[in-house]
Structure formats: structure tokens, C-alpha cells
């Protein structure tokens, strides 16, 4: 009995933290898991997907942006985000909303300045509750009543979904020897806050990662808002699950699994060389599949 309880507890914890079950030979983060005995070849790839590219615009249609669909689902508790695409550590909704908040541009005291006895009054006209930017005490704490004013104020301090136009896809490329075909198995989708949205640092920042399996099962399927917009025939928009299955997006490889866990740009240290190397790597994968068929 104790062993049974322990097994059930481990199973629940493994599912909670996105762990792959080694016991049964399946990757439980996969939407269509293959048994490991049927996988002859596996490579993990990371893709950068710009939703502003012409081919990707159907994923980013006004009011139906994939980023809007996901963010709204997190706020409603339908989807729970992860801290990174390993899918092992959940991110709280509070942390997610904090990441979604536009960074303040007002001048802040450093820890050293606070230790030296400086206060917000010493900043003069550069913060500390000026009328233009509002004081920290009024920025969204409120009384927790959930009224219209609080919601509007919170929305005003958040990035709009159409500002978040970068996605990062983590995918396992598998050769299924049972069906003799290469399969694309998307594991996670990460929303990236673009560098231009962080003027203080000028760096990109990851908002949150999401299990692709959870997105499909809990959000995309049978959701009239989760669409790939067909501007040629509005009668036949495609569901986002179908759009990803059909590879209707364009994305470039930015990383493949390697011993140093380096990005391609880190390996080549030159944007042009890295871009060419990424394209060549994709071509090599296609050639590899072709050679498997020949043999």
C-alpha cells in the first residue's frame, strides 16, 4: 500500500512539474507521444518566430493574436505558465503579471543610496509620485475589489498583446521507425518581450513558457478565438493546432542541442554567419531524412 501511495504521489508531482516519465518510455509533454523504442533519431531544436513576418501574420490577426489568446487564458486560470521551456517549474500568476507589467521609467534609488539615508524626496522632480507617472502606491494594489477601474488601470500598465510579436518554439525532431517518417513534436512555446519594449535595458526578456500540449488540449481546440486567420476565405479560418500541425508558420533555427548549450549566434559570433549556418543546418536535416529513405 505504501508503495502504491508513493507511486501515485510521484506521478502527480511529475505531471505538476512537467517531468517526462521514464518508467513507461513516453514523453508526456508530447501531444502525440512515441514510445522510445520507436524513435531511431532525435534532435531538439529551438526556433525564433516573428509574428510580424508576412507568412506569420495569420497568427497575429487583430484581436485574435496568439499572444492575446494565451495571455487572456492565463488571467482566467485556463493555462498555467512555466518559468522556462524545460517545463519543470510552474510560474505563479502573480509573477506572470509582474513580467507583463511595463517597466517603470522613473528614476529609482539604488540599495546603496537607500543605505546612505537618501529618500524619494532627494530625487527632486524625477519620480516619487509625480503627477505624470503616478505614485507607486496607486499603481495597482487597490483594495482587491476587482472593479472596472482597477482592471482598466492594470491593463494600462501592461504590454498589449500586439506588442509581443516574438515567439520561441522548442521542438523535438524525431524519426519514427515504426511509420518510417520524420515527425515534428513541438514541446513548448515561449513568449518573448522584444528589446524595443525594454528601453531601460535594450534586452529581450522571456515573459513565460507554455506547454504546447496544454495549450492544445486546454485552449486551442474548439476555441473560436484561437484561429489562424485566412484572409483569402473568411469562412475557413484554421484552428491554431491545425496551423502548427501543417507548419503554416515560418521560423528560423536559433539553437540545436549541444554539449555547451550554446545558441547558434554564440557559436559563430556573427549575425550573417549564424543565419547561413542555421539555414544550412535545416537543409542538412532534410537531406538526412532523404538518406534514411534511400537506405
URWOZI-V312583 format. One record per residue. N is the residue number from 0. PHI is phi in degrees with one decimal (999 if undefined). Layout:
BEGIN
N & PHI
N & PHI
END
This chain:
BEGIN
0 & 999
1 & -61.9
2 & -64.7
3 & -63.6
4 & -61.7
5 & -61.9
6 & -64.8
7 & -64.4
8 & -62.7
9 & -62.5
10 & -60.9
11 & -65.2
12 & -65.7
13 & -62.9
14 & -66.9
15 & -63.5
16 & -100.0
17 & 70.9
18 & -77.1
19 & -81.9
20 & -83.2
21 & -82.8
22 & -65.0
23 & -103.2
24 & 79.6
25 & -115.5
26 & -90.4
27 & -83.0
28 & -92.8
29 & -89.0
30 & -72.6
31 & -133.2
32 & -65.3
33 & -107.6
34 & -70.9
35 & -60.0
36 & -70.8
37 & -97.9
38 & -100.1
39 & -86.8
40 & -144.4
41 & -145.6
42 & -143.5
43 & -95.9
44 & -124.4
45 & -119.6
46 & -117.8
47 & -104.0
48 & -119.8
49 & -92.6
50 & -75.5
51 & -87.1
52 & -66.2
53 & -56.4
54 & -66.1
55 & -95.7
56 & -58.0
57 & -60.0
58 & -80.9
59 & -129.9
60 & -66.0
61 & -54.3
62 & 69.4
63 & -127.3
64 & -59.6
65 & -59.3
66 & -66.4
67 & -67.1
68 & -59.2
69 & -71.3
70 & -61.9
71 & -61.4
72 & -66.9
73 & -65.3
74 & -63.6
75 & -86.4
76 & 80.5
77 & -77.6
78 & -122.5
79 & -111.1
80 & -78.6
81 & -117.5
82 & -71.6
83 & -155.5
84 & -80.7
85 & -72.5
86 & 58.8
87 & -112.6
88 & -120.7
89 & -72.3
90 & -105.3
91 & -70.7
92 & -63.9
93 & -63.0
94 & -67.3
95 & -61.5
96 & -66.0
97 & -66.2
98 & -65.8
99 & -78.1
100 & -75.6
101 & -65.4
102 & -59.8
103 & -70.8
104 & -99.4
105 & -76.9
106 & -69.8
107 & -117.6
108 & -75.7
109 & -79.8
110 & -61.6
111 & -65.0
112 & -66.6
113 & -64.6
114 & -63.7
115 & -80.9
116 & 100.5
117 & -72.5
118 & -126.0
119 & -62.6
120 & -64.7
121 & -75.0
122 & -78.2
123 & 67.9
124 & -92.6
125 & -102.9
126 & 139.7
127 & 65.1
128 & 98.5
129 & -64.9
130 & -66.6
131 & -67.9
132 & -110.0
133 & 84.1
134 & -85.2
135 & -62.4
136 & -71.4
137 & -101.2
138 & -82.0
139 & 145.0
140 & -69.5
141 & 56.2
142 & -109.5
143 & 73.7
144 & -78.5
145 & 72.5
146 & -75.0
147 & -61.5
148 & -62.7
149 & -64.2
150 & -64.5
151 & -63.6
152 & -67.1
153 & -64.3
154 & -61.9
155 & -67.7
156 & -95.9
157 & -109.7
158 & -66.3
159 & -76.6
160 & -56.3
161 & -75.7
162 & -88.1
163 & -99.7
164 & -106.9
165 & -120.2
166 & -123.8
167 & -122.4
168 & -106.3
169 & -105.8
170 & -140.4
171 & -97.0
172 & -97.5
173 & -123.1
174 & -104.5
175 & -86.8
176 & -74.7
177 & -74.9
178 & -107.7
179 & 54.0
180 & -153.5
181 & -83.8
182 & -126.9
183 & -97.5
184 & -117.1
185 & -67.6
186 & -100.6
187 & -150.3
188 & -124.4
189 & -114.4
190 & -89.1
191 & -107.4
192 & -83.6
193 & -60.8
194 & -61.0
195 & -68.7
196 & -87.4
197 & -123.6
198 & -62.3
199 & -70.2
200 & -111.4
201 & 69.0
202 & -119.9
203 & -72.0
204 & -141.4
205 & -82.3
206 & -72.7
207 & -173.8
208 & -110.5
209 & -137.3
210 & -68.5
211 & -62.8
212 & -60.4
213 & -67.5
214 & -61.3
215 & -66.8
216 & -73.0
217 & -103.6
218 & -132.1
219 & -70.9
220 & -64.0
221 & 57.7
222 & -113.8
223 & -68.5
224 & -90.4
225 & -87.8
226 & -124.8
227 & -94.0
228 & -74.7
229 & -96.9
230 & -74.6
231 & -86.2
232 & -153.6
233 & -66.4
234 & -76.1
235 & -129.3
236 & -69.5
237 & -104.4
238 & -69.9
239 & -61.6
240 & -60.7
241 & -64.4
242 & -63.0
243 & -71.5
244 & -61.5
245 & -83.9
246 & 55.9
247 & -81.7
248 & -102.7
249 & -118.6
250 & -151.3
251 & -110.7
252 & -68.8
253 & -114.5
254 & -164.3
255 & -131.0
256 & -60.9
257 & -149.4
258 & -60.6
259 & -90.9
260 & 59.0
261 & -84.4
262 & -76.0
263 & -61.5
264 & -63.8
265 & -73.7
266 & -75.4
267 & -103.1
268 & 56.8
269 & -154.8
270 & -58.5
271 & -65.7
272 & -63.7
273 & -65.7
274 & -63.7
275 & -63.7
276 & -63.1
277 & -64.0
278 & -65.9
279 & -64.2
280 & -64.3
281 & -62.2
282 & -64.3
283 & -63.7
284 & -66.0
285 & -65.3
286 & -64.5
287 & -62.2
288 & -62.8
289 & -63.3
290 & -65.6
291 & -62.8
292 & -68.0
293 & -67.3
294 & -85.4
END
